[in-house]
Amino acid sequence: MSHHGAEACRGIDAVDIQLHGPHAIAALKLCPLLFVRPGELRVAEWAEIDFGTAEWRIPAKK
């Protein structure tokens, strides 16, 4: 099995920023890199992200 993340990112780059805005474009680009659903990314909180260890810990209650 192989993954084609670079190809997916090229497709995402084609999304019209005028229709979706820069925040939506950034979220679409992050989802395949973080292996999360858009809804999970949408409700993420900065307190869950540890930049020192490069980890995003999603609480079980979510």
N, CA, C and O atoms as CSV, one atom per row, in Angstrom:
chain,resi,resn,atom,element,x,y,z
A,1,MET,N,N,0.844,-1.169,0.000
A,1,MET,CA,C,0.000,0.000,0.000
A,1,MET,C,C,0.891,1.233,0.000
A,1,MET,O,O,1.877,1.291,0.734
A,2,SER,N,N,0.551,2.201,-0.808
A,2,SER,CA,C,1.335,3.436,-0.837
A,2,SER,C,C,0.412,4.631,-0.647
A,2,SER,O,O,-0.778,4.580,-0.955
A,3,HIS,N,N,0.987,5.692,-0.138
A,3,HIS,CA,C,0.236,6.922,0.097
A,3,HIS,C,C,0.737,7.984,-0.874
A,3,HIS,O,O,1.912,8.014,-1.241
A,4,HIS,N,N,-0.162,8.832,-1.269
A,4,HIS,CA,C,0.176,9.858,-2.244
A,4,HIS,C,C,-0.175,11.238,-1.698
A,4,HIS,O,O,-0.930,11.987,-2.319
A,5,GLY,N,N,0.376,11.566,-0.537
A,5,GLY,CA,C,0.087,12.839,0.112
A,5,GLY,C,C,0.449,14.044,-0.727
A,5,GLY,O,O,-0.275,15.040,-0.733
A,6,ALA,N,N,1.575,13.965,-1.444
A,6,ALA,CA,C,2.001,15.099,-2.271
A,6,ALA,C,C,0.993,15.365,-3.377
A,6,ALA,O,O,0.714,16.519,-3.703
A,7,GLU,N,N,0.446,14.300,-3.957
A,7,GLU,CA,C,-0.552,14.476,-5.009
A,7,GLU,C,C,-1.819,15.107,-4.446
A,7,GLU,O,O,-2.430,15.956,-5.096
A,8,ALA,N,N,-2.218,14.703,-3.249
A,8,ALA,CA,C,-3.403,15.277,-2.620
A,8,ALA,C,C,-3.195,16.759,-2.347
A,8,ALA,O,O,-4.108,17.560,-2.545
A,9,CYS,N,N,-2.009,17.129,-1.897
A,9,CYS,CA,C,-1.717,18.539,-1.615
A,9,CYS,C,C,-1.765,19.378,-2.882
A,9,CYS,O,O,-2.222,20.520,-2.847
A,10,ARG,N,N,-1.303,18.833,-3.997
A,10,ARG,CA,C,-1.372,19.584,-5.251
A,10,ARG,C,C,-2.820,19.859,-5.623
A,10,ARG,O,O,-3.142,20.940,-6.117
A,11,GLY,N,N,-3.696,18.887,-5.389
A,11,GLY,CA,C,-5.111,19.081,-5.674
A,11,GLY,C,C,-5.726,20.123,-4.766
A,11,GLY,O,O,-6.550,20.929,-5.198
A,12,ILE,N,N,-5.324,20.105,-3.510
A,12,ILE,CA,C,-5.848,21.077,-2.554
A,12,ILE,C,C,-5.388,22.480,-2.920
A,12,ILE,O,O,-6.133,23.440,-2.723
A,13,ASP,N,N,-4.181,22.619,-3.448
A,13,ASP,CA,C,-3.685,23.933,-3.857
A,13,ASP,C,C,-4.573,24.567,-4.914
A,13,ASP,O,O,-4.594,25.790,-5.060
A,14,ALA,N,N,-5.307,23.741,-5.651
A,14,ALA,CA,C,-6.153,24.259,-6.722
A,14,ALA,C,C,-7.461,24.848,-6.202
A,14,ALA,O,O,-8.193,25.471,-6.971
A,15,VAL,N,N,-7.774,24.670,-4.922
A,15,VAL,CA,C,-9.021,25.185,-4.361
A,15,VAL,C,C,-9.009,26.712,-4.425
A,15,VAL,O,O,-7.998,27.347,-4.125
A,16,ASP,N,N,-10.132,27.287,-4.816
A,16,ASP,CA,C,-10.223,28.742,-4.974
A,16,ASP,C,C,-10.285,29.424,-3.610
A,16,ASP,O,O,-11.268,29.273,-2.884
A,17,ILE,N,N,-9.247,30.171,-3.261
A,17,ILE,CA,C,-9.160,30.839,-1.958
A,17,ILE,C,C,-10.229,31.924,-1.803
A,17,ILE,O,O,-10.612,32.247,-0.679
A,18,GLN,N,N,-10.709,32.484,-2.895
A,18,GLN,CA,C,-11.750,33.506,-2.812
A,18,GLN,C,C,-13.065,32.925,-2.298
A,18,GLN,O,O,-13.830,33.624,-1.633
A,19,LEU,N,N,-13.333,31.669,-2.595
A,19,LEU,CA,C,-14.580,31.041,-2.161
A,19,LEU,C,C,-14.496,30.471,-0.751
A,19,LEU,O,O,-15.492,30.446,-0.028
A,20,HIS,N,N,-13.324,30.019,-0.363
A,20,HIS,CA,C,-13.215,29.294,0.895
A,20,HIS,C,C,-12.428,30.018,1.979
A,20,HIS,O,O,-12.573,29.682,3.155
A,21,GLY,N,N,-11.625,30.969,1.642
A,21,GLY,CA,C,-10.871,31.736,2.620
A,21,GLY,C,C,-9.605,31.041,3.073
A,21,GLY,O,O,-9.482,29.823,2.943
A,22,PRO,N,N,-8.662,31.804,3.603
A,22,PRO,CA,C,-7.355,31.257,3.969
A,22,PRO,C,C,-7.403,30.249,5.116
A,22,PRO,O,O,-6.593,29.323,5.148
A,23,HIS,N,N,-8.335,30.409,6.059
A,23,HIS,CA,C,-8.405,29.466,7.179
A,23,HIS,C,C,-8.878,28.094,6.707
A,23,HIS,O,O,-8.347,27.069,7.135
A,24,ALA,N,N,-9.868,28.078,5.832
A,24,ALA,CA,C,-10.364,26.803,5.304
A,24,ALA,C,C,-9.301,26.117,4.460
A,24,ALA,O,O,-9.150,24.897,4.522
A,25,ILE,N,N,-8.568,26.886,3.678
A,25,ILE,CA,C,-7.505,26.316,2.850
A,25,ILE,C,C,-6.422,25.704,3.743
A,25,ILE,O,O,-5.942,24.604,3.469
A,26,ALA,N,N,-6.040,26.410,4.806
A,26,ALA,CA,C,-5.024,25.884,5.729
A,26,ALA,C,C,-5.512,24.593,6.386
A,26,ALA,O,O,-4.744,23.642,6.530
A,27,ALA,N,N,-6.779,24.556,6.782
A,27,ALA,CA,C,-7.333,23.352,7.408
A,27,ALA,C,C,-7.338,22.182,6.434
A,27,ALA,O,O,-6.997,21.062,6.814
A,28,LEU,N,N,-7.718,22.425,5.192
A,28,LEU,CA,C,-7.720,21.359,4.187
A,28,LEU,C,C,-6.319,20.815,3.940
A,28,LEU,O,O,-6.146,19.624,3.681
A,29,LYS,N,N,-5.336,21.674,4.020
A,29,LYS,CA,C,-3.953,21.225,3.818
A,29,LYS,C,C,-3.432,20.451,5.027
A,29,LYS,O,O,-2.604,19.552,4.873
A,30,LEU,N,N,-3.907,20.789,6.227
A,30,LEU,CA,C,-3.445,20.116,7.443
A,30,LEU,C,C,-4.062,18.733,7.639
A,30,LEU,O,O,-3.392,17.829,8.139
A,31,CYS,N,N,-5.320,18.552,7.257
A,31,CYS,CA,C,-6.024,17.288,7.523
A,31,CYS,C,C,-5.266,16.052,7.048
A,31,CYS,O,O,-5.097,15.122,7.836
A,32,PRO,N,N,-4.802,15.993,5.798
A,32,PRO,CA,C,-4.087,14.770,5.389
A,32,PRO,C,C,-2.720,14.617,6.053
A,32,PRO,O,O,-2.200,13.504,6.139
A,33,LEU,N,N,-2.141,15.699,6.513
A,33,LEU,CA,C,-0.839,15.614,7.181
A,33,LEU,C,C,-0.967,15.146,8.629
A,33,LEU,O,O,-0.067,14.497,9.162
A,34,LEU,N,N,-2.089,15.479,9.257
A,34,LEU,CA,C,-2.315,15.121,10.658
A,34,LEU,C,C,-3.146,13.850,10.814
A,34,LEU,O,O,-3.284,13.329,11.920
A,35,PHE,N,N,-3.699,13.352,9.710
A,35,PHE,CA,C,-4.548,12.156,9.728
A,35,PHE,C,C,-5.753,12.340,10.646
A,35,PHE,O,O,-6.065,11.468,11.456
A,36,VAL,N,N,-6.427,13.483,10.513
A,36,VAL,CA,C,-7.639,13.751,11.288
A,36,VAL,C,C,-8.764,14.132,10.339
A,36,VAL,O,O,-8.533,14.509,9.190
A,37,ARG,N,N,-9.967,14.027,10.836
A,37,ARG,CA,C,-11.132,14.460,10.067
A,37,ARG,C,C,-11.252,15.981,10.196
A,37,ARG,O,O,-10.795,16.564,11.180
A,38,PRO,N,N,-11.873,16.619,9.192
A,38,PRO,CA,C,-12.039,18.081,9.274
A,38,PRO,C,C,-12.752,18.529,10.550
A,38,PRO,O,O,-12.407,19.566,11.117
A,39,GLY,N,N,-13.739,17.763,11.004
A,39,GLY,CA,C,-14.460,18.118,12.224
A,39,GLY,C,C,-13.571,18.097,13.459
A,39,GLY,O,O,-13.735,18.918,14.360
A,40,GLU,N,N,-12.631,17.160,13.501
A,40,GLU,CA,C,-11.696,17.089,14.629
A,40,GLU,C,C,-10.770,18.301,14.627
A,40,GLU,O,O,-10.474,18.871,15.677
A,41,LEU,N,N,-10.325,18.680,13.455
A,41,LEU,CA,C,-9.443,19.842,13.350
A,41,LEU,C,C,-10.191,21.122,13.710
A,41,LEU,O,O,-9.628,22.026,14.327
A,42,ARG,N,N,-11.456,21.189,13.321
A,42,ARG,CA,C,-12.266,22.383,13.566
A,42,ARG,C,C,-12.447,22.654,15.053
A,42,ARG,O,O,-12.503,23.813,15.463
A,43,VAL,N,N,-12.541,21.599,15.872
A,43,VAL,CA,C,-12.770,21.795,17.310
A,43,VAL,C,C,-11.484,21.698,18.132
A,43,VAL,O,O,-11.536,21.647,19.361
A,44,ALA,N,N,-10.342,21.673,17.466
A,44,ALA,CA,C,-9.058,21.616,18.175
A,44,ALA,C,C,-8.865,22.869,19.027
A,44,ALA,O,O,-9.311,23.959,18.670
A,45,GLU,N,N,-8.197,22.686,20.153
A,45,GLU,CA,C,-7.895,23.806,21.042
A,45,GLU,C,C,-6.384,23.907,21.201
A,45,GLU,O,O,-5.687,22.894,21.252
A,46,TRP,N,N,-5.889,25.129,21.277
A,46,TRP,CA,C,-4.444,25.339,21.397
A,46,TRP,C,C,-3.873,24.632,22.623
A,46,TRP,O,O,-2.722,24.198,22.600
A,47,ALA,N,N,-4.657,24.511,23.686
A,47,ALA,CA,C,-4.181,23.861,24.912
A,47,ALA,C,C,-3.864,22.380,24.687
A,47,ALA,O,O,-3.120,21.785,25.468
A,48,GLU,N,N,-4.416,21.780,23.635
A,48,GLU,CA,C,-4.172,20.367,23.331
A,48,GLU,C,C,-2.859,20.150,22.578
A,48,GLU,O,O,-2.406,19.014,22.438
A,49,ILE,N,N,-2.256,21.216,22.101
A,49,ILE,CA,C,-1.060,21.115,21.264
A,49,ILE,C,C,0.181,21.446,22.083
A,49,ILE,O,O,0.260,22.497,22.719
A,50,ASP,N,N,1.145,20.535,22.059
A,50,ASP,CA,C,2.421,20.730,22.746
A,50,ASP,C,C,3.488,20.928,21.671
A,50,ASP,O,O,3.932,19.964,21.046
A,51,PHE,N,N,3.893,22.163,21.460
A,51,PHE,CA,C,4.879,22.463,20.417
A,51,PHE,C,C,6.267,21.947,20.779
A,51,PHE,O,O,7.082,21.690,19.893
A,52,GLY,N,N,6.543,21.793,22.072
A,52,GLY,CA,C,7.839,21.281,22.514
A,52,GLY,C,C,8.077,19.841,22.089
A,52,GLY,O,O,9.193,19.461,21.734
A,53,THR,N,N,7.008,19.041,22.130
A,53,THR,CA,C,7.123,17.627,21.743
A,53,THR,C,C,6.509,17.354,20.375
A,53,THR,O,O,6.528,16.220,19.896
A,54,ALA,N,N,5.966,18.395,19.749
A,54,ALA,CA,C,5.304,18.269,18.435
A,54,ALA,C,C,4.173,17.249,18.496
A,54,ALA,O,O,4.052,16.387,17.626
A,55,GLU,N,N,3.340,17.359,19.543
A,55,GLU,CA,C,2.225,16.437,19.721
A,55,GLU,C,C,0.914,17.191,19.882
A,55,GLU,O,O,0.858,18.268,20.475
A,56,TRP,N,N,-0.131,16.596,19.340
A,56,TRP,CA,C,-1.487,17.093,19.534
A,56,TRP,C,C,-2.237,15.977,20.238
A,56,TRP,O,O,-2.490,14.925,19.650
A,57,ARG,N,N,-2.588,16.197,21.473
A,57,ARG,CA,C,-3.294,15.175,22.253
A,57,ARG,C,C,-4.780,15.520,22.281
A,57,ARG,O,O,-5.200,16.511,22.877
A,58,ILE,N,N,-5.557,14.672,21.618
A,58,ILE,CA,C,-7.003,14.870,21.553
A,58,ILE,C,C,-7.628,14.122,22.732
A,58,ILE,O,O,-7.496,12.902,22.826
A,59,PRO,N,N,-8.309,14.842,23.636
A,59,PRO,CA,C,-8.921,14.190,24.790
A,59,PRO,C,C,-9.978,13.166,24.369
A,59,PRO,O,O,-10.660,13.355,23.362
A,60,ALA,N,N,-10.112,12.095,25.132
A,60,ALA,CA,C,-11.081,11.041,24.827
A,60,ALA,C,C,-12.512,11.571,24.836
A,60,ALA,O,O,-13.368,11.046,24.124
A,61,LYS,N,N,-12.780,12.603,25.633
A,61,LYS,CA,C,-14.148,13.137,25.728
A,61,LYS,C,C,-14.614,13.778,24.428
A,61,LYS,O,O,-15.813,13.969,24.227
A,62,LYS,N,N,-13.681,14.109,23.545
A,62,LYS,CA,C,-14.065,14.684,22.258
A,62,LYS,C,C,-14.430,13.556,21.344
A,62,LYS,O,O,-14.792,13.788,20.190
